[in-house]
């Protein structure tokens, strides 16, 4: 056994959060990384987690089992790329997906969104009319200013996966577009971009849609500051809105208001 510091602490913290398993994101007493721990939990330590544990994309397992690329005894044969997916569903038509990519050296591939749906046991298929947005922030720095966001093509919704070598890794998020909130304006709820799981049932209690308004009910510990993000879609471009909300009495309410005469506005009531 090799003893010493964990070489990939951010990756292991993400894996522990997404796996929902017994392995925790922690360290010895006096060696804790508070900022890294807070990517996984709320202010009182409750884990913000997906609905189902993250599992490997099915097609990669099939490829490993049957492709000629993998012939030969390990470690002489090619290793499988690590591309895993999980899901959070708040209603039948509102589901968010998380895709983690790691140890994928020098390889480019496209993952069809239907593969993510199958892996996460989601009944939706991309042949329906619902549209999605893919977004991510750098996994190591979590610098929100460097967010990458794009609208997925409904005719071929592919996640484009570039080669990645450790310690670098990537977490992609796929969110549903909520259509026609105000005229031709659509909305996407991006969530807490500072967390591994931006949308979780441990944070989001309810979403209410109404003409010109979108209301998101949040929960957390009293006094906790939550920074929540939305995307406003007009003419196939996405602009980012954020709202900082202090939770009172364990609950808070975020309202996104849109109309034809004013700029979209996000406000908090707690």
Protein Blocks (a to p, Z undefined) as FASTA:
>chain_A
ZZdddfblmlmmmmmmmnopabdcdddehiacfklmmmmmcfkopacddfbdcdddfklm
mmmmmmmklgccdfkbccddddddddddfbfklccdddddehiehiacdddfklmmmmno
pabdfkbmbdcddddddfklopaklcccddddfklcccdddddddfbdcddddddddehk
bojaccddebjakbfblbafklmmbdcddehiacddddddehiacdddddddeehiacdd
ddddddeehiacddddddfkbccdddddZZ
